């Protein structure tokens, strides 16, 4: 935690953007320093990530690849995304592509789930269960998933 707490803000902001690309969240995490513990950092992250505006949610997911696809850009978040989606195997690619397309037709944005620890079949089941959500409810579900992803990525960032 010491290196996170003492890192220059200019160095920390791009790294935090890789965790959750929402300037208001980044501001809250940076200005909340110093954190007494990883748990304190994660709690502050969770509070700041809840209640994002619809525009913030949609902006944040714009940098995420579709489930089952690899991020086209390089960098830290691309590596994290590959690791997070490691439960997807090639045999599920067609089913995931079709499910992603149906979801995008329904909601107008990509399907996002905190994929760490989930198999491709579990992700497909999750996507299917969310298809009946009203759009305003679904954007709140995506907000919750973004908060989970941010917490996992923060832990990777600080090495815990």
TAZI-V351280 format. One record per residue. N is the residue number from 1. RES is the residue in one letter. SS is DSSP state (H for helix, E for strand, L for the rest). PSI is psi in radians with two decimals (* if undefined). BURIAL is b if it has 16 or more other C-alpha atoms within 10 Angstrom, else e. Layout:
BEGIN
N/RES/SS/PSI/BURIAL
N/RES/SS/PSI/BURIAL
END
This chain:
BEGIN
1/X/L/-0.50/b
2/X/H/-0.76/e
3/X/H/-0.62/e
4/X/H/-0.81/b
5/X/H/-0.56/b
6/X/H/-0.05/e
7/X/L/2.44/e
8/X/L/2.42/e
9/X/H/-0.69/e
10/X/H/-0.50/e
11/X/H/-0.57/e
12/X/H/-0.66/b
13/X/H/-0.83/b
14/X/H/-0.58/e
15/X/H/-0.72/b
16/X/H/-0.56/b
17/X/H/-0.57/b
18/X/H/-0.41/b
19/X/H/-0.79/b
20/X/L/1.95/b
21/X/L/1.14/b
22/X/L/1.92/b
23/X/H/-0.67/e
24/X/H/-0.68/e
25/X/H/-0.79/b
26/X/H/-0.80/b
27/X/H/-0.78/e
28/X/H/-0.74/e
29/X/H/-0.75/b
30/X/H/-0.82/b
31/X/H/-0.24/e
32/X/L/-0.15/e
33/X/L/2.63/b
34/X/L/2.58/e
35/X/L/2.39/b
36/X/L/-0.43/e
37/X/L/2.95/e
38/X/H/-0.73/e
39/X/H/-0.69/e
40/X/H/-0.71/e
41/X/H/-0.81/b
42/X/H/-0.64/b
43/X/H/-0.76/e
44/X/H/-0.68/b
45/X/H/-0.78/b
46/X/H/-0.80/b
47/X/H/-0.79/e
48/X/H/-0.49/b
49/X/H/-0.29/b
50/X/L/2.53/e
51/X/L/0.48/e
52/X/L/2.60/b
53/X/L/2.80/e
54/X/H/-0.70/e
55/X/H/-0.69/e
56/X/H/-0.73/b
57/X/H/-0.87/b
58/X/H/-0.65/b
59/X/H/-0.71/e
60/X/H/-0.66/b
61/X/H/-0.24/b
62/X/L/-0.48/e
63/X/L/-0.02/b
64/X/L/2.47/b
65/X/L/2.79/b
66/X/L/2.60/b
67/X/L/2.25/b
68/X/L/-0.16/b
69/X/L/2.70/e
70/X/L/2.48/e
71/X/L/2.39/b
72/X/L/-0.43/e
73/X/L/2.85/e
74/X/L/-2.87/e
75/X/L/-3.11/e
76/X/H/-0.85/e
77/X/H/-0.54/b
78/X/H/-0.74/b
79/X/H/-0.76/e
80/X/H/-0.74/b
81/X/H/-0.76/b
82/X/H/-0.76/b
83/X/H/-0.76/e
84/X/H/-0.56/b
85/X/L/0.35/b
86/X/L/-0.24/b
87/X/L/-0.11/b
88/X/L/2.21/b
89/X/L/2.87/e
90/X/H/-0.49/e
91/X/H/-0.28/e
92/X/H/0.01/e
93/X/H/-0.81/e
94/X/H/-0.75/e
95/X/H/-0.71/e
96/X/H/-0.70/b
97/X/H/-0.77/e
98/X/H/-0.74/e
99/X/H/-0.73/b
100/X/H/-0.76/b
101/X/H/-0.75/b
102/X/H/-0.73/b
103/X/H/-0.83/b
104/X/H/-0.66/e
105/X/H/-0.68/e
106/X/H/-0.78/e
107/X/H/-0.27/b
108/X/L/0.20/e
109/X/L/2.93/b
110/X/L/2.71/b
111/X/L/2.30/b
112/X/L/2.32/b
113/X/L/2.61/b
114/X/L/1.73/b
115/X/L/-0.18/b
116/X/L/2.16/b
117/X/L/-0.06/e
118/X/L/2.48/b
119/X/L/2.89/e
120/X/H/-0.69/b
121/X/H/-0.69/e
122/X/H/-0.68/e
123/X/H/-0.72/b
124/X/H/-0.73/b
125/X/H/-0.72/e
126/X/H/-0.80/e
127/X/H/-0.83/b
128/X/H/-0.74/e
129/X/H/-0.40/e
130/X/H/-0.16/e
131/X/L/-0.44/b
132/X/L/-0.06/e
133/X/L/2.47/e
134/X/L/2.62/e
135/X/H/-0.67/e
136/X/H/-0.56/e
137/X/H/-0.73/e
138/X/H/-0.66/b
139/X/H/-0.53/b
140/X/H/-0.63/b
141/X/H/-0.77/b
142/X/H/-0.69/b
143/X/H/-0.80/b
144/X/H/-0.70/b
145/X/H/-0.70/b
146/X/H/-0.71/b
147/X/H/-0.71/b
148/X/H/-0.77/b
149/X/H/-0.76/b
150/X/H/-0.74/b
151/X/H/-0.79/b
152/X/H/-0.73/b
153/X/H/-0.61/b
154/X/H/-0.75/b
155/X/H/-0.68/b
156/X/H/-0.70/e
157/X/H/-0.74/b
158/X/H/-0.05/e
159/X/L/0.50/e
160/X/L/*/e
END
